[in-house]
Amino acid sequence: MASTACRNGIVQKGNSKSSSFKSRPHPSPSLGSAIRRSSSASYAGNDGVPGRVRVAVRLRPRNAEETVADADFADCVELQTELKRLKLRKNNWDSDTYEFDEVFTESASQKRVYEVVAKPVVESVLDGYNGTVMAYGQTGTGKTFTLGRLGDEDTSSRGIMVRSMEDILADVSLESDSVSVSYLQLYMETIQDLLDPANDNISIVEDPKTGDVSLPGATLVQIRDQQSFTELLRWGEAHRVAANTKLNTESSRSHAILMIHVKRSVVGREEDLSSEINHASHLIKPSKPLVRKSKLVVVDLAGSERIHKSGSEGHMLEEAKSINLSLSALGKCINALAENSAHVPLRDSKLTRLLRDSFGGTARTSLIVTIGPSPRHRGETASTILFGQRAMKVENMLKIKEEFDYKSLSRRLEIQLDKLIVENERQQKAFDDEVERIHLEAQNRISEVERNFADALEKEKLKCQMEYMESVKKLEEKMLLNQQKQESNGVIHDKYTGEEPGASAAEDIAEIRKLLQNEIHMRKTAEEELNKLKSRLGQYTESGSCRDAEMSKLHKTLEDETLQKRKLEEEIVILRSQLLQLTFEADQMQKCLERGEFGNTFTGLDKHSQFRDSGNGQKAPITKLFEQVGLHKILSLLESEDANVRIHAVKVVANLAAEEANQEKIVEAGGLSSLLMLLRSFEDETIRRVAAGAIANLAMNEANQELIMAQGGISLLSTTAADAEDPQTLRMVAGAIANLCGNDKLQMKLRSEGGIRALLGMVRCGHPDVLSQVARGIANFAKCESRAATQGVKSGRSLLVEDGALPWIVQNANNEAAPIRRHIELALCHLAQHEVNAREMISGGALWELVRISRDCSREDIRSLAHRTLSSSLTFRAEMRRLRIEF
């Protein structure tokens, strides 16, 4: 018997065994490599990339009913997986053959279905393209099983939704990227929010410029981990409309639409190829921050059904009509796109409006059609197969949606501006220091020159005096010599002339004597003037000494008066403090007398003794009270029934504990046990806050730290941290635990008794002072761990990492508050020094923070520590090479 069949324009004729083949559209040569993970960056432009809709067929195995009812009949479908063909039997002699992109038998695993159908789409979404995965088929053929199976009992049965999110979360960095989810259902042509059932009429908004479709009224939930996503799916499935029909006991009565929005930060590069022939090197321009926004849409269509087979009636009949109408509208759109029709009826249904980007748009689309083997439903199976064949003819133009990342650029510029400001301040300080140095050097040189000039002047003066004396001496000798010559010449002359000897010589001698007398007179006058000056200098010196003595006396008197005034002021302060204490005790005594408890509460307190020994003005009122009343009496007031007395007493103890000299006495007298008892017994917020502060003061001493741990102090502090809401109380508790974290001997016990978890639990407060103490405690703990690992005492992962502190540390590594940021940066550096923590830190995003600290930290010591840590770690260096981080 001959038969003729026509599929996709191909006609084949043959004998009774012949069959007509479905021709598969031939894609363009670039389709196979249009989107690959290794080359996704090459399509970062606005030019569209052709991408045909890929279609796969999945055959469901026979169910229990079909096994019994169709026992005598063969399956209407025969699969040829190697050839990717499907034969649909018309009868025992004739069959139609169709080709698809992939054919799955009834034994195909969920993993293989995902990797073939959905994983390429997920990878495209991670590269910045929109993607769609859709299941189409008759009701009861396994669409929801393929897409929405959660796999709670058997993880191998996880569906495409769960596996897609696993791959997305594994590839993105939650520090710089974001993943958000909407889960909707289209029921009776009404879009309803499965995550918020009260939101049951969401409108569709279309961008008039681009034609993009959005649902601004839908709930959008940020996803941080796989568990929260699974819970969202479970919550949404619980609100999806389903009913029991003859074909399926859990028949979906609505189209489920899961939208996963991915926002990724990338660095774009403008590349210029100088030649395609010789493959010249790229000329890379400076990078610019970009944001890629992509969307993965997973659509679980409601099953197509025939009314007489499903047995729908009443409201279920109306549901079936709505389902069939929307599926019919989708089929018309696909037919129009396959035939390149000028008009595509996208507005006939809300389903087609939502999927306008999936068919004929810019998304990469994979369609899986599900069929059953029963010959009773051959018509529905044939309709499903024809739907898939038409869908294979639809081609989309894939585009990446990129936007300029203004926020990232702004942050980068702010960091650069801060660096420039710091560098400018540093240079300004260096300039000021240099000016000051030059000024001091100039002053020193001027002083040295003045001293040298004075010394030279004094030497010149002495030299002149010596020369003067020497000239006078020579002049006298010359005068005597001339006189002797004159006498001898006069005698000789007298012999020949007969004149009186020495007549002319006497005149010369008289003149010389006159000159000598003038010189002697001038010398005496100079000496007298010098003596007068010396006398006046002595008088000035004596008067200056007297004035200095008077000034010293006045200074001493002023100091005595100042000291006396200070003593008087201290006496006044002491008297006021004692007056306040006496007033307080008098009130308490009056209350106790009224209750008849005077002997039990204030026995032994001598009121008047507080006024004795008031001369010691150097001691503070609290210390004065401590010495006069006694520590045991103060501690006994901690157990008073009067709340005011108790509060006052714990404040006094806290003030005493702030001084290191009193801590040992307080511990020996049982004060530590009393303070811990207050934390254990009382719920008053003031008492707990002050008691925690006193314990924090005592915890600064290493010997007291071991006593606090031995008496169960960390458990009480952890309980207080869990119950308290007041930020100041939490700050005191966090400070006490932070002090304990700095003891190397208490690490394991501190962690086993919940100290680390208590610290992390207090971050719920959000107060900067509390967060600063928490960060200080984590930094102390990490430092002790690093020291123990260096000494070979500790091995294995950090206890902080095991207790889940790493995400909070990474999140606050760049906190605006400087104390918090400084402690967190130290903690990260200490954690990174232990190689066994490197993998967890890399997966948790800590590597990027360490790189930032090594470059941008304002403190040189922390920056150097981060740099040394990254340089010494083989794991970090390998990861930085993999990520191409310049270091």
C-alpha positions in Angstrom: 0.0 0.0 0.0 1.5 3.3 -1.1 1.2 6.5 0.9 2.1 10.1 0.4 3.0 12.7 3.1 4.1 16.3 2.9 6.1 17.9 5.7 8.0 21.2 5.4 7.7 21.3 1.7 9.3 17.9 1.1 7.2 15.2 -0.6 8.2 11.5 -0.5 6.5 8.5 -2.0 7.1 4.9 -1.3 5.7 1.4 -0.6 4.0 0.3 2.5 7.2 0.5 4.5 8.2 3.9 3.3 7.8 6.9 5.5 8.0 10.7 5.0 10.8 12.6 6.8 10.6 15.9 8.5 13.2 18.2 7.1 15.2 20.1 9.7 15.9 23.7 8.9 19.6 24.3 8.2 21.1 26.9 10.5 23.5 29.5 9.3 27.2 28.6 9.8 27.6 30.9 12.8 24.8 29.4 14.8 26.9 26.6 16.3 29.4 29.1 17.6 27.2 32.2 18.1 27.1 31.8 21.8 29.9 30.0 23.7 31.2 30.6 27.1 34.7 31.0 25.8 33.8 33.7 23.3 30.8 35.4 24.8 32.7 38.7 25.1 32.9 39.0 21.3 29.2 39.7 21.1 29.2 42.5 23.5 28.1 45.0 20.9 24.6 45.9 19.7 24.8 43.8 16.5 22.3 41.0 16.6 23.5 37.4 16.5 21.2 34.8 14.8 20.0 32.1 17.0 17.4 29.5 15.9 14.9 28.1 18.5 16.3 24.7 19.5 13.7 22.0 20.1 14.0 18.7 21.9 11.5 15.9 22.4 11.1 13.9 25.6 9.1 10.6 25.7 7.3 9.8 28.9 7.2 6.1 29.9 3.9 4.4 30.2 2.0 4.9 33.4 0.1 2.3 35.3 -3.2 3.0 33.5 -1.6 2.8 30.1 0.2 -0.3 30.9 -3.2 -2.1 31.6 -5.3 -0.4 29.0 -2.8 -0.5 26.1 -1.3 -3.9 26.9 -2.2 -5.3 23.5 -1.1 -2.2 21.5 2.4 -1.1 20.6 3.6 2.4 21.4 2.6 5.0 18.8 6.1 6.5 19.0 9.5 5.0 18.0 12.7 6.9 18.8 16.0 6.9 16.9 18.2 8.7 19.3 21.4 8.3 17.3 19.8 10.0 14.3 17.8 12.3 16.4 14.6 11.1 14.7 11.2 10.2 15.9 8.7 8.0 14.1 5.0 8.5 14.7 3.0 5.5 13.6 -0.2 6.0 11.7 -1.0 2.3 11.6 0.8 -0.9 11.4 2.0 -0.1 7.9 2.7 3.6 7.7 4.5 6.2 9.9 5.8 9.7 9.8 9.4 10.5 10.6 10.5 13.8 12.2 13.9 15.2 13.0 14.7 17.4 16.1 17.7 18.9 17.7 17.6 16.2 20.4 15.5 13.2 21.2 15.2 11.8 24.8 14.0 8.3 25.6 11.9 7.5 28.6 15.1 6.5 30.5 16.9 9.8 29.9 18.1 11.4 33.2 17.1 14.8 34.4 20.8 15.8 34.3 21.2 15.0 30.7 18.0 16.8 29.8 19.3 19.9 31.6 22.7 19.8 30.1 21.4 19.5 26.5 18.3 21.7 26.6 18.8 24.3 29.3 22.5 24.7 30.1 23.5 26.4 26.9 20.7 28.9 27.5 21.9 29.5 31.2 25.4 30.1 29.9 24.1 32.6 27.4 22.3 34.4 30.3 25.5 34.5 32.3 27.1 36.1 29.2 24.5 38.9 29.1 21.9 37.5 26.7 18.2 36.9 27.5 17.2 33.2 27.5 14.0 31.1 27.6 13.4 27.5 28.4 9.8 26.3 27.8 8.0 23.0 28.1 5.0 22.2 25.8 2.9 19.1 25.6 -0.3 17.3 26.5 -1.4 17.3 30.1 0.2 14.5 32.1 3.3 14.1 29.8 5.9 15.4 32.4 6.4 19.1 31.7 6.3 20.1 35.4 8.5 17.1 36.3 11.1 18.2 33.7 11.1 21.9 34.7 9.9 22.3 38.3 11.0 19.1 40.2 12.6 20.1 43.5 14.3 16.8 44.2 13.8 16.7 47.9 13.8 13.0 48.2 16.1 12.2 45.3 18.6 14.9 44.2 19.1 13.3 40.8 15.5 14.2 39.9 16.1 17.9 40.3 14.4 19.8 37.4 15.7 22.6 35.1 14.6 25.4 37.5 16.7 24.1 40.4 19.7 23.2 38.3 19.7 26.5 36.4 19.9 28.5 39.7 22.7 26.2 40.9 24.8 27.0 37.8 24.0 30.8 38.1 25.0 31.0 41.7 28.2 29.1 41.1 29.2 31.5 38.3 28.3 34.9 39.7 29.9 36.9 42.5 27.3 38.0 45.0 29.6 40.9 46.1 29.5 42.6 42.7 26.6 40.8 40.9 22.9 40.3 41.9 20.4 37.6 41.2 16.6 38.2 41.7 13.6 36.1 41.0 9.9 36.5 40.2 7.5 33.6 40.1 4.1 34.1 38.3 1.2 32.1 36.9 -1.1 33.0 34.0 -4.5 31.8 35.1 -7.7 32.5 33.2 -5.8 35.4 31.3 -4.9 36.9 34.7 -1.3 37.3 35.8 -1.0 36.3 39.5 2.0 36.5 41.8 2.9 33.0 43.3 5.2 34.7 45.9 2.4 37.1 47.0 -1.0 35.4 46.4 -2.8 38.6 47.3 -1.3 40.3 44.2 -3.6 38.5 41.8 -3.9 41.0 38.9 -0.5 42.2 37.6 -0.5 44.4 34.5 1.9 44.1 31.6 3.9 47.3 30.7 5.6 47.6 27.3 8.4 50.1 26.6 7.1 52.2 23.6 10.7 52.7 22.3 12.2 49.2 22.6 9.0 47.1 22.9 10.5 45.3 26.0 7.9 43.8 28.3 8.1 44.2 32.1 5.9 43.4 35.1 6.6 46.2 37.6 3.9 44.9 40.0 5.5 41.5 40.5 7.4 40.6 43.6 11.2 40.6 43.0 13.2 38.6 45.6 17.0 38.8 45.9 18.6 35.3 45.9 21.8 34.7 48.0 21.9 30.9 48.2 20.3 27.8 46.7 18.2 26.9 49.8 16.3 30.2 49.8 15.5 29.7 46.1 14.2 26.2 46.7 12.0 27.5 49.5 10.6 30.2 47.1 9.8 27.5 44.5 8.1 25.3 47.1 6.1 28.3 48.3 5.1 29.2 44.7 4.1 25.7 43.8 1.9 25.5 46.8 -0.2 28.4 45.4 -0.3 27.3 41.8 -3.8 26.2 40.6 -4.1 22.4 40.0 -6.9 20.0 39.6 -7.7 16.3 39.2 -8.7 15.2 35.7 -9.1 11.9 34.0 -5.7 12.4 32.3 -3.7 13.7 35.3 -4.4 13.7 39.0 -2.3 16.9 39.5 -3.1 18.7 36.3 -1.7 22.3 36.2 -4.5 24.7 35.4 -2.2 27.7 34.8 1.0 28.6 32.9 3.9 29.0 35.4 6.5 31.6 34.6 9.8 31.8 36.5 11.8 34.9 35.8 15.5 35.0 36.9 17.1 38.5 36.6 20.9 38.5 36.5 22.9 41.7 36.8 26.7 41.4 36.3 29.5 43.9 36.5 32.0 43.5 33.7 35.0 45.5 32.3 34.5 46.4 28.6 37.4 46.8 26.3 37.4 48.7 23.0 39.4 46.6 20.7 40.8 47.3 17.3 42.0 44.6 14.9 44.5 46.0 12.5 44.3 43.0 10.2 42.2 39.9 9.9 44.8 38.1 7.7 47.8 38.2 9.9 45.9 38.3 13.1 47.6 41.5 14.4 47.6 42.1 18.2 44.7 44.0 19.8 45.2 47.7 20.6 43.5 47.9 24.0 42.1 51.2 25.2 41.4 51.9 28.8 38.7 49.8 30.4 35.3 51.1 31.3 32.8 49.7 33.8 29.8 48.1 32.3 26.7 46.3 33.7 25.1 43.4 31.8 21.4 42.8 32.6 20.0 39.5 31.4 16.9 37.5 32.1 16.2 33.7 32.1 12.5 32.8 31.7 11.4 29.3 32.5 7.9 28.6 31.3 5.9 25.5 32.4 2.9 25.7 30.0 -0.4 24.1 31.1 -1.1 20.9 29.2 -3.2 21.0 26.1 -6.3 18.7 26.5 -9.4 17.6 24.7 -12.5 18.1 26.8 -14.0 14.7 26.0 -10.8 13.0 27.2 -10.1 15.1 30.3 -13.7 15.1 31.5 -13.5 18.7 32.5 -16.8 20.4 33.4 -18.1 23.4 35.2 -15.3 25.7 36.3 -12.6 23.3 35.1 -14.2 23.5 31.7 -13.7 27.3 31.7 -10.1 26.7 32.8 -9.5 24.3 29.9 -11.0 26.7 27.4 -8.7 29.5 28.6 -5.6 27.2 28.5 -6.4 26.0 25.0 -7.1 29.6 23.8 -3.7 30.8 25.0 -1.9 27.8 23.6 -3.7 28.4 20.3 -2.6 32.0 20.3 1.0 30.9 20.9 0.7 28.4 18.0 -0.5 31.2 15.7 2.4 33.4 16.5 4.9 30.6 15.9 3.2 29.8 12.6 3.4 33.5 11.5 7.1 33.7 12.6 7.9 30.4 10.8 6.3 31.6 7.6 7.9 35.1 7.9 4.4 36.6 7.9 4.2 40.4 8.0 1.8 40.3 10.9 2.4 38.3 14.1 -0.7 38.3 16.4 1.2 38.9 19.6 -1.6 40.7 21.4 -4.2 37.9 21.1 -3.1 36.6 24.5 -1.2 37.7 27.6 1.0 34.6 27.2 2.2 35.7 23.7 2.8 39.2 25.0 5.0 37.8 27.8 6.9 35.6 25.4 7.4 38.1 22.6 11.1 38.2 23.3 11.4 34.4 23.3 10.0 33.9 19.8 11.2 36.3 17.2 12.9 38.5 19.7 16.4 38.8 21.2 16.4 35.8 23.6 18.1 32.4 23.1 15.2 29.9 23.3 15.1 26.2 23.9 11.8 24.3 23.7 11.2 20.8 25.1 8.1 19.1 23.9 6.8 16.2 26.0 4.8 13.3 24.6 3.3 10.1 25.8 3.6 6.6 24.1 -0.1 5.7 24.3 -1.8 5.1 20.9 -5.0 6.4 22.3 -3.5 9.9 22.4 -1.9 9.8 19.0 -3.7 13.0 17.8 -2.5 15.1 20.7 1.0 13.6 20.3 1.0 14.5 16.5 -0.2 18.1 17.4 2.6 18.5 19.9 5.2 17.2 17.4 4.0 19.6 14.7 4.2 22.5 17.2 7.8 21.7 17.8 8.6 21.4 14.1 7.1 24.8 13.4 9.0 26.3 16.4 12.3 25.1 14.9 11.8 27.4 12.0 11.8 30.5 14.2 15.0 32.5 14.4 15.8 35.1 17.0 18.4 37.9 16.9 20.4 37.6 20.1 21.6 40.8 21.7 23.5 41.7 24.8 22.1 44.4 27.0 24.9 46.5 28.4 24.7 49.7 30.4 27.4 52.0 31.6 28.1 51.4 35.3 28.0 54.9 36.7 27.9 53.7 40.3 31.1 51.7 39.9 32.8 54.5 38.2 31.7 56.9 40.9 33.1 54.6 43.6 36.3 54.3 41.8 36.6 58.0 41.4 35.8 58.5 45.1 38.6 56.1 46.0 41.0 57.9 43.7 40.0 61.3 45.1 40.5 60.0 48.7 44.0 58.8 47.6 44.8 62.1 46.1 43.6 64.0 49.2 45.7 61.8 51.4 48.7 62.2 49.1 48.2 66.0 49.0 48.0 66.1 52.8 51.1 64.0 53.1 53.0 66.3 50.7 51.7 69.4 52.5 52.9 68.0 55.8 56.3 67.2 54.3 56.5 70.7 52.9 55.6 72.3 56.2 58.2 70.0 58.0 60.8 71.1 55.4 60.0 74.8 55.9 60.2 74.4 59.7 63.5 72.5 59.4 65.0 75.3 57.2 63.7 77.9 59.6 65.4 76.2 62.6 68.5 75.7 60.6 68.6 79.4 59.7 68.1 80.4 63.3 70.9 78.1 64.4 73.2 79.5 61.8 72.4 83.1 62.7 73.0 82.3 66.4 76.3 80.7 65.5 77.3 83.7 63.4 76.5 86.1 66.2 78.6 84.0 68.7 81.5 83.9 66.2 81.2 87.7 65.7 81.2 88.3 69.4 84.3 86.1 69.9 86.1 87.7 67.0 85.3 91.2 68.4 86.6 90.2 71.8 89.8 88.8 70.3 90.3 92.0 68.2 89.8 94.1 71.2 92.5 92.1 73.2 94.8 92.3 70.2 94.4 96.1 70.0 95.1 96.5 73.7 98.3 94.3 73.3 99.4 96.3 70.3 98.8 99.6 72.2 100.8 98.4 75.2 103.6 97.2 72.9 103.7 100.5 71.0 103.8 102.5 74.3 106.7 100.3 75.4 108.6 100.8 72.1 108.0 104.5 72.3 109.5 104.7 75.8 112.5 102.7 74.7 113.0 104.9 71.7 112.6 108.0 73.8 115.3 106.8 76.2 117.6 106.0 73.3 117.1 109.4 71.7 117.7 111.1 75.0 121.1 109.3 75.4 122.1 110.2 71.8 121.1 113.9 72.5 123.2 114.0 75.6 126.3 112.6 73.9 125.8 114.9 70.8 125.4 117.9 73.1 128.6 117.3 74.9 130.5 117.0 71.6 128.9 120.1 70.2 129.7 122.2 73.3 133.3 121.4 72.9 133.3 123.0 69.4 130.7 125.8 69.7 131.0 126.7 73.3 127.2 126.8 73.7 125.3 125.4 76.7 124.8 121.6 76.2 121.2 120.3 75.7 119.6 123.6 74.8 117.8 122.3 71.7 117.6 118.7 73.0 115.8 120.0 76.1 113.0 121.3 73.9 112.7 117.9 72.1 112.6 116.1 75.4 110.0 118.4 76.8 107.8 117.9 73.7 108.2 114.1 73.9 107.4 114.2 77.6 104.4 116.2 76.8 103.2 113.6 74.3 103.9 110.8 76.8 101.9 112.6 79.5 99.1 113.1 77.1 99.1 109.4 76.3 99.3 108.5 80.0 96.4 110.9 80.6 94.3 109.4 77.9 95.1 105.9 79.2 94.1 106.9 82.7 90.9 108.4 81.3 90.1 105.2 79.4 90.8 103.1 82.5 88.5 105.4 84.6 85.8 105.1 82.0 86.2 101.3 81.9 85.9 101.2 85.7 82.8 103.3 85.6 81.3 101.0 83.1 82.2 98.0 85.2 80.7 99.6 88.3 77.5 100.4 86.4 77.4 96.8 85.1 77.9 95.5 88.7 75.0 97.7 89.8 72.8 96.4 87.1 73.8 92.9 87.9 73.0 93.4 91.6 69.6 95.0 90.8 68.8 92.2 88.4 69.7 89.6 91.0 67.4 91.4 93.4 64.6 91.4 90.9 65.1 87.7 90.1 65.0 87.0 93.8 61.7 89.0 94.1 60.3 87.2 91.1 61.2 83.8 92.5 59.6 84.7 95.7 56.5 85.9 94.0 56.4 82.7 91.9 56.8 80.6 94.9 54.0 82.5 96.7 51.8 82.1 93.6 52.5 78.4 93.4 51.7 78.0 97.1 48.5 79.9 96.7 47.6 77.8 93.6 48.3 74.6 95.4 46.3 75.8 98.4 43.4 76.7 96.1 43.6 73.3 94.4 43.6 71.6 97.7 40.5 73.7 98.8 38.7 72.8 95.5 39.5 69.1 96.0 38.3 69.4 99.6 35.0 70.9 98.3 34.6 68.1 95.8 35.2 65.5 98.5 32.8 67.2 100.9 30.1 67.4 98.1 30.6 63.7 97.3 30.4 62.7 100.9 27.3 64.9 101.3 25.6 63.1 98.4 26.6 59.7 99.8 25.3 60.7 103.3 22.0 61.9 101.7 21.7 58.6 99.8 22.5 56.5 102.9 20.1 58.5 105.0 17.3 57.9 102.5 18.1 54.2 102.5 18.2 54.1 106.3 14.9 55.8 106.5 13.4 53.3 104.1 14.9 50.4 106.0 13.7 51.8 109.3 10.2 52.0 107.9 10.5 48.3 106.9 12.3 47.4 110.0 15.4 46.2 108.1 18.0 48.7 109.3 20.2 46.2 111.0 20.3 43.9 108.0 21.0 46.4 105.3 23.4 49.1 106.6 24.9 47.4 109.7 28.5 48.6 110.1 28.3 51.7 107.9 29.6 54.7 109.9 28.1 57.8 108.4 30.3 60.2 110.4 33.4 58.4 109.5 33.1 59.8 106.0 34.0 63.2 107.2 37.1 62.0 108.9 40.4 62.0 107.1 39.2 64.7 104.8 42.6 66.1 104.3 43.6 63.5 101.7 42.4 65.5 98.7 44.1 63.4 96.1 41.6 60.4 96.3 38.4 60.2 94.2 35.0 60.0 96.0 34.5 56.4 94.9 38.0 55.3 96.3 37.2 57.3 99.5 34.0 55.5 99.9 35.8 52.2 99.2 38.4 52.9 102.0 35.9 54.2 104.5 33.0 51.7 104.1 34.9 48.6 103.0 34.7 46.5 99.8 32.8 43.7 101.6 30.1 46.1 102.6 29.8 47.4 99.1 29.5 43.9 97.7 26.9 43.0 100.2 24.7 45.8 98.9 24.6 43.9 95.5 22.2 41.4 97.2 19.9 44.1 98.6 16.2 43.7 97.9 15.9 47.4 97.1 16.5 47.9 93.4 17.9 51.4 93.8 20.5 50.3 96.4 21.4 47.4 94.1 21.9 49.7 91.1 23.9 52.2 93.1 26.2 49.4 94.4 26.8 47.8 91.1 27.8 51.2 89.7 30.3 51.7 92.5 31.8 48.3 91.8 32.0 49.1 88.1 33.8 52.3 88.8 36.2 50.6 91.1 36.9 47.8 88.5 37.9 50.5 86.0 41.1 51.0 88.1 43.7 48.1 87.7 44.8 48.6 91.3 41.3 47.6 92.6 40.7 44.6 90.3 42.6 42.1 92.4 40.9 43.1 95.6 37.5 42.9 93.9 38.1 39.4 92.7 39.5 38.2 96.0 36.5 39.6 97.8 34.1 37.6 95.5 33.1 40.6 93.4 33.4 38.7 90.1 31.0 36.0 91.4 28.6 38.6 92.6 28.6 40.3 89.2 28.0 37.0 87.4 25.2 36.4 89.8 23.6 39.7 88.8 23.7 38.6 85.1 22.2 35.3 86.0 19.5 36.5 88.3 18.2 39.9 87.3 16.5 41.1 84.2 16.8 44.8 84.9 18.5 46.4 81.9 20.5 48.9 83.9 21.9 46.2 86.2 22.8 44.0 83.4 24.5 46.8 81.4 26.6 48.1 84.3 27.4 44.5 85.5 28.6 43.6 81.9 30.7 46.8 81.9 32.3 45.8 85.2 33.1 42.3 83.9 34.5 43.9 80.7 36.9 46.0 82.9 37.9 42.9 84.9 38.4 40.9 81.6 41.3 43.2 80.6 43.4 41.2 83.1 44.6 37.8 81.8 44.3 36.1 85.3 40.7 37.4 85.6 39.9 36.1 82.1 40.6 32.5 83.2 38.4 33.0 86.3 35.6 34.4 84.2 35.7 31.4 81.9 36.0 28.9 84.8 32.8 30.4 86.5 30.7 30.1 83.3 31.0 33.8 82.4 31.0 33.3 78.7 27.7 31.4 78.8 26.1 34.1 80.9 27.4 36.8 78.5 26.1 34.8 75.5 22.7 34.5 77.2 22.7 38.2 77.9 23.7 39.0 74.3 20.8 36.9 73.0 18.2 38.5 75.4 19.3 42.2 75.4 18.1 44.8 72.9 19.6 47.9 74.3 22.7 49.0 72.2 24.7 50.1 75.3 24.2 46.7 77.0 25.2 44.9 73.9 28.3 47.1 73.6 29.3 46.2 77.1 28.8 42.5 76.5 30.6 42.6 73.2 33.5 44.4 74.8 33.8 41.7 77.5 33.7 38.9 75.0 36.2 40.8 72.7 38.7 41.0 75.7 38.3 37.3 76.2 39.0 36.6 72.5 42.5 37.9 72.9 43.6 35.0 75.2 45.3 32.2 73.4 44.5 29.6 76.0 40.7 30.2 75.9 40.1 29.8 72.1 38.5 26.3 72.1 36.5 26.8 75.3 35.3 30.3 74.1 34.0 28.8 70.9 32.5 25.7 72.5 30.5 27.8 75.0 29.0 29.9 72.2 31.2 33.0 72.4 31.8 33.4 68.7 28.1 32.8 67.9 27.1 35.4 70.5 29.4 38.0 68.9 28.0 37.3 65.5 24.4 37.4 66.9 24.9 40.9 68.2 25.4 42.4 64.8 21.6 42.3 64.5 21.6 45.6 66.5 23.4 47.5 63.8 24.7 50.1 66.2 28.3 51.3 65.2 29.6 51.0 68.7 28.4 47.4 69.0 29.7 46.5 65.6 33.1 48.0 66.5 33.4 45.8 69.6 32.3 42.7 67.6 34.9 43.5 64.9 37.5 43.9 67.6 36.7 40.5 69.1 36.9 38.8 65.8 40.2 40.5 65.1 41.6 39.4 68.5 40.4 35.8 67.9 41.9 35.7 64.3 45.2 37.1 65.6 45.4 34.3 68.3 44.5 31.7 65.7 47.2 33.0 63.3 49.8 33.0 66.1 48.9 29.4 67.1 49.1 28.2 63.5 52.5 29.9 63.0 53.8 28.2 66.2 52.5 24.8 65.0 50.0 24.5 67.9 46.9 24.6 65.7 46.0 23.0 62.4 42.8 22.9 60.3 40.3 25.5 59.3 39.7 28.6 61.4 37.0 28.3 64.0 35.6 31.7 62.8 35.1 30.2 59.3 33.5 27.1 60.8 31.1 29.2 62.8 30.0 31.2 59.7 31.8 34.5 60.5 33.4 34.9 57.0 30.4 36.3 55.1 29.9 39.1 57.8 33.6 39.8 57.8 33.7 40.2 54.0 30.5 42.2 54.0 31.9 44.8 56.5 35.5 44.8 55.2 34.8 48.2 53.6 32.5 49.6 56.3 32.2 53.4 56.5 33.1 53.4 60.2 36.9 53.5 60.5 37.2 51.4 63.7 35.0 48.7 62.3 36.9 48.7 59.0 40.3 48.6 60.7 39.5 45.6 62.9 37.9 43.7 60.0 40.9 44.4 57.7 43.2 43.0 60.5 40.9 39.9 60.9 41.0 39.2 57.1 44.8 39.5 57.1 45.2 37.1 60.0 42.8 34.6 58.6 44.6 34.6 55.2 47.9 33.9 56.8 46.8 30.3 57.4 46.9 28.5 54.0 44.1 26.1 55.0 41.6 29.0 55.0 42.4 30.2 51.5 39.9 28.2 49.6 36.9 29.2 51.8 38.1 32.8 51.6 38.3 32.8 47.8 34.8 31.3 47.5 33.5 33.7 50.0 34.8 36.8 48.1 37.6 37.6 50.6 40.3 37.6 48.0 39.0 40.8 46.4 38.9 42.5 49.8 42.5 41.5 50.5 43.6 42.9 47.2 41.7 46.2 48.0 43.3 46.3 51.5 46.8 45.8 50.0 46.2 48.7 47.6 43.8 51.2 49.3 44.1 50.7 53.1 44.9 54.0 54.8 47.2 52.3 57.4 50.6 51.3 56.2 51.0 48.4 58.6 47.7 46.7 57.6 48.5 47.4 53.9 51.9 45.8 54.2 50.5 42.8 56.1 47.9 42.2 53.4 50.6 42.5 50.7 52.9 40.0 52.5 50.0 37.6 53.1 48.9 37.6 49.4 52.6 37.2 48.3 53.3 34.3 50.6 50.1 32.2 49.8 50.4 29.9 46.8 46.6 29.5 46.7 45.9 33.2 46.5 48.6 33.8 44.0 47.3 31.0 41.7 43.7 32.4 42.0 44.9 35.9 41.2 46.7 34.6 38.1 43.6 32.8 37.1 41.5 36.0 37.5 44.3 38.1 35.9 44.6 40.4 38.9 47.6 42.6 38.7 49.5 42.4 42.0 
